[in-house]
Amino acid sequence: MLSDKDQRYIERMKRKIAKKTLIITTTAILVVIGYLFFKLQHIVAKIEVKLLEAGSIAGYADLVTPAKMVVCLKLSPNPSPPVQ
């Protein structure tokens, strides 16, 4: 059998490993959530650009705010000038 000292050492190492595993797992989960949020934000911006382009074609350009026009100009492959 192992001595009492060895058993305590093994338990201490188990706790250390468990703590490091928890930290690594938590970090990985946060990285994945951040990545998914970034991708979702990009998809929403693309949808917004499509809606803005459709709105400017349909004559609803007065609904386009300057901030949305910047998004449209950055993401659109063929940016159109703002409709006055």
Secondary structure by P-SEA (a helix, b strand, c coil): cccaaaaaaaaaaaaaaaaaaaaaaaaaaaaaaaaaaaaaaaaaaaaaaaaaaaaaaacccccccaaaaaaaaacccccccccc
